[in-house]
Amino acid sequence: MSGEYILTVSDLSVTLQGQPILSGVSFAIRRGTTLAVVGPNGAGKSVLFRALLGLVPHTGSIEWGGKVKIGYVPQIVSVRDIPISVGEFLSMRRASSPSEALRSVGLDAAVMKKNLGVLSGGQLRRVLIAWAVMDRPDILLFDEPTTGVDLDSEEAIYDMLRRLTREERMTLIMISHERHIVNDYSDIMLALDGCVKYFGDSHEIMNPDIQKVIYREEGLCIVPTVGEADG
Amino acid sequence: MVDAFSVIVGVAVGLAAGYLGAIMVLEKMALVGDALSHVALPGLALGILYGFNPFLGAFVFLFSSALIIWYIQRFTKLSFDTLVGATFTLALAIGILLVPQPDLLEALFGDVSKITGLEAAIAVVVSMTSIVLTTLIRKRIVLGLISEELAASFGVNIAVVNLAYLLLVSLVVAMGIRITGTLLVGFLVVTPAAAAKTISPNLSRYFMLSSAFGSLSAVAGILVSDFLSQPPGPMVVLSGVSIFIVVLVVRWMTKYSPI
């Protein structure tokens, strides 16, 4: 895990419509790391992503390690009402050929002509991943990678992500609610509930004491020292 | 005999209205297109009263209004439909009071009988420019509709793109007023796109059909209005609705599903 920090977040706070959503969030991750962001509903996980993308006003600092390319896979997309084919969607990026991108996520080129709105949950997720990794981003933000996906496809998607992160030395930040996924597929874990409740080894997600801290409001807010978890 | 210039304007403005309207329907801003057009009426009135080009007045009013609702929308997060519905009917009321009575029918329902060669040339240039510029921002708008976050990760500033789009809509609506009048120009923006959307499996087909239906509605309406000696606006609406009905019947008969 050695290497430069690709992202350093210091004392990040977000207030929306007068309500504090995130307070004093600090953490840093190194290039090539997979970070899982966990926490109960309303913990501010998706808001953290929106802050990283510059979509919500915030205080504190978000520093990217140099000029980084960001790939993003959203949890929710509105595709049912838009007549757009997979090929047209992927062609919006000029980075590489759409058929090659589809192959890299295990989809046949025949999917290209299909309307984005009629794809199954698993197919749509794969197309979104293909979109996100097409121009080889340095960091991939992934909001609930397997929403609406069956179990077989879920494993296939995580295996594919693992392959992509290893081959391309891509940094992955994913929001997940599934403990076994966090345990099996991520290196470090950031537990949020309006503030940072835990930042450290992902395998601790299986530790009942840590689970209480993360999900049962028993833990106090902490301010991790940069490098503490991934040193 | 119908004037060639009016047909040229019909083809050009119909194409542009259909093309830009395709985005408006995707953005679920159909009511915006309709209500926005009403704002043009006070602008037309000032042009008539003070002796400058009424369509320039219409454009200035349209774009200023679009700019104001764009600005309010960014801060209040109210939908465009809500803001437009709340404010723009007022503009129609003021416009009706301001427009001199002899010109009111023309302003409300259009008149293509006095189009000059220069006006036709301007309509063609502005329509084609609007289509080209919309093509340049189309990808960003669609991406923002799919997911605002996805667009942001791609470096798209959705607010700026929306503003550029509203400027182009104001231009096309100001020209469409000549054909259909302020009361019915929203139709030219919305109905061709609605018809096209029901039978389009992808974006390129959707934009192409929407433009074609827009142009066909405008030209057919102008020809029929000349034949029946009626204002063009209502005839354009009837032509467009006929196309919509034919498309629905074709879709039903072929059991078409856009997959």
Interface residues (C-beta under 8 A of the other chain):
Chain A: F49 R50 L53 G54 L55 I70 G71 Y72 P74 I76 V77 S78 V79 D81 I82 P83 I84 S85 G87 E88 F89 M92 R93 K113 K114 N115 L116 V118 W131 A132 L141 D143
Chain B: L26 K139 V142 L143 L145 I146 S147 E148 E149 L150 A152 S153 F154 K197 S200 P201 N202 L203 S204 R205 Y206 P258 I259
